[in-house]
Amino acid sequence: MNALLNTKIDALEAYLQDLRDIEPANFDVFEQDKMLRRYAERMLHMTIDACIQIGIQVLTEEGLRAPENYHDVFTVLGDHRILSAPLVNSMTMMVELRNVLVYEYDVVDHMMIYSVLKRRLDDLAEFIRALRAYANGEPYIPSPLFEPSFEE
């Protein structure tokens, strides 16, 4: 499982780097560039989906309780101390963002997406740290720089 899981985490890291590479200088730049906004939305969707799929893989391989929904994937990972409580909260909020991108794409708030690009990419990096530690059989020690609060 570790090699396959690390391969999936590598792909997730590449998605996150793509998001970091397009981080706009300011909101006006982001708002004016329709292609940038759409690319950011799609990459966020793909990145969050990758987190969900990695979480499901861990739950399945470990024989842990099946999640009731995508939010619950992260709750179960937290229940088994694979994720910290603040990271569980952050990732469940990411699922909410994913749901907006998938089901309410016609009313996506540009400021919300911009805010995630500016303030929440470190949450995804922390998820990668936690799952990489798990995949390598190491203890997950949350980063002191990790900011668990969500601002809208």
C-alpha positions as CSV (number, residue, x, y, z in Angstrom):
1,M,0.0,0.0,0.0
2,N,2.8,2.5,0.8
3,A,4.2,2.6,-2.7
4,L,0.7,3.1,-4.3
5,L,-0.3,5.6,-1.6
6,N,3.0,7.6,-2.1
7,T,2.4,7.6,-5.9
8,K,-1.1,9.1,-5.3
9,I,0.3,11.6,-2.8
10,D,3.0,12.6,-5.4
11,A,0.2,13.4,-7.9
12,L,-1.6,15.4,-5.2
13,E,1.6,17.3,-4.5
14,A,1.8,18.1,-8.3
15,Y,-1.8,19.5,-8.2
16,L,-0.9,21.6,-5.2
17,Q,2.1,22.9,-7.0
18,D,0.0,23.8,-10.0
19,L,-2.2,25.8,-7.7
20,R,0.7,27.6,-6.1
21,D,2.1,28.4,-9.6
22,I,-1.0,30.2,-10.6
23,E,-1.5,32.1,-7.4
24,P,-2.6,35.6,-8.6
25,A,-0.9,38.8,-7.3
26,N,-4.2,40.3,-6.2
27,F,-7.9,39.9,-6.5
28,D,-8.3,42.3,-9.4
29,V,-5.9,40.2,-11.5
30,F,-7.9,37.1,-10.6
31,E,-11.3,38.6,-11.2
32,Q,-10.3,39.9,-14.6
33,D,-8.9,36.6,-15.9
34,K,-11.7,34.2,-16.7
35,M,-9.4,31.4,-17.8
36,L,-7.3,31.7,-14.6
37,R,-10.5,31.6,-12.5
38,R,-11.8,28.5,-14.3
39,Y,-8.4,26.8,-14.2
40,A,-8.1,27.5,-10.5
41,E,-11.6,26.2,-9.9
42,R,-10.9,23.0,-11.8
43,M,-7.5,22.4,-10.1
44,L,-9.1,23.0,-6.7
45,H,-11.8,20.4,-7.6
46,M,-9.2,17.9,-8.8
47,T,-7.0,18.5,-5.7
48,I,-9.8,18.0,-3.2
49,D,-11.1,14.9,-5.1
50,A,-7.6,13.5,-4.9
51,C,-7.6,14.1,-1.1
52,I,-10.9,12.3,-0.8
53,Q,-9.7,9.3,-2.9
54,I,-6.5,9.0,-0.9
55,G,-8.5,9.1,2.3
56,I,-10.9,6.4,1.0
57,Q,-7.9,4.3,0.0
58,V,-6.5,4.5,3.5
59,L,-9.8,3.6,5.1
60,T,-10.3,0.7,2.8
61,E,-6.8,-0.7,3.2
62,E,-6.9,-0.4,7.0
63,G,-10.4,-1.9,7.2
64,L,-11.7,1.2,9.0
65,R,-15.4,2.2,9.1
66,A,-16.8,3.1,5.7
67,P,-17.5,6.8,5.5
68,E,-21.1,7.9,5.2
69,N,-20.1,10.8,2.8
70,Y,-17.1,12.7,1.7
71,H,-17.0,14.8,4.9
72,D,-16.9,11.6,6.9
73,V,-13.8,10.4,5.1
74,F,-11.8,13.0,7.0
75,T,-13.7,12.4,10.3
76,V,-12.8,8.7,10.3
77,L,-9.2,9.6,9.5
78,G,-9.3,11.9,12.5
79,D,-10.9,9.4,14.7
80,H,-7.9,7.1,14.0
81,R,-5.4,9.9,14.6
82,I,-4.2,9.9,11.0
83,L,-5.3,13.6,10.9
84,S,-5.4,16.2,13.7
85,A,-8.7,17.7,14.7
86,P,-7.9,21.1,13.0
87,L,-7.0,19.3,9.8
88,V,-10.2,17.3,9.9
89,N,-12.1,20.6,10.1
90,S,-10.1,22.1,7.3
91,M,-10.6,19.1,5.0
92,T,-14.3,19.0,5.7
93,M,-14.5,22.6,4.7
94,M,-12.6,21.7,1.5
95,V,-15.3,19.2,0.8
96,E,-17.8,22.0,1.1
97,L,-15.8,24.0,-1.5
98,R,-15.7,21.0,-3.8
99,N,-19.4,20.6,-3.6
100,V,-19.9,24.2,-4.6
101,L,-17.5,23.8,-7.5
102,V,-19.3,20.6,-8.6
103,Y,-23.0,21.4,-8.0
104,E,-23.2,25.2,-7.8
105,Y,-20.5,26.2,-10.4
106,D,-22.8,28.8,-11.9
107,V,-22.7,30.9,-8.7
108,V,-19.2,30.4,-7.5
109,D,-18.0,33.5,-5.5
110,H,-14.7,34.6,-7.1
111,M,-13.5,36.1,-3.8
112,M,-14.0,32.7,-2.1
113,I,-11.8,31.0,-4.6
114,Y,-9.2,33.7,-4.4
115,S,-9.2,33.5,-0.7
116,V,-8.6,29.7,-0.8
117,L,-5.7,30.3,-3.2
118,K,-4.2,32.9,-0.9
119,R,-4.9,31.4,2.5
120,R,-5.8,27.7,2.4
121,L,-3.3,26.0,0.2
122,D,-1.2,25.3,3.3
123,D,-4.1,23.2,4.6
124,L,-3.7,20.9,1.6
125,A,0.0,20.8,2.1
126,E,-0.6,19.8,5.7
127,F,-2.9,17.0,4.5
128,I,-0.1,15.8,2.3
129,R,2.3,15.9,5.3
130,A,-0.1,13.8,7.4
131,L,-0.8,11.2,4.7
132,R,2.9,11.0,3.7
133,A,3.8,10.3,7.3
134,Y,1.1,7.7,7.5
135,A,2.2,6.1,4.2
136,N,5.8,5.9,5.5
137,G,4.8,4.5,8.9
138,E,5.9,7.7,10.7
139,P,4.1,9.7,13.3
140,Y,2.2,12.7,12.0
141,I,3.4,15.8,13.9
142,P,1.3,18.8,12.8
143,S,3.2,21.8,11.5
144,P,3.4,24.8,13.9
145,L,2.7,27.0,10.9
146,F,-0.6,25.2,10.1
147,E,-3.5,27.7,10.6
148,P,-6.7,25.6,11.0
149,S,-9.3,28.5,10.9
150,F,-11.3,29.2,7.8
151,E,-12.1,32.7,6.9
152,E,-14.8,33.6,4.3
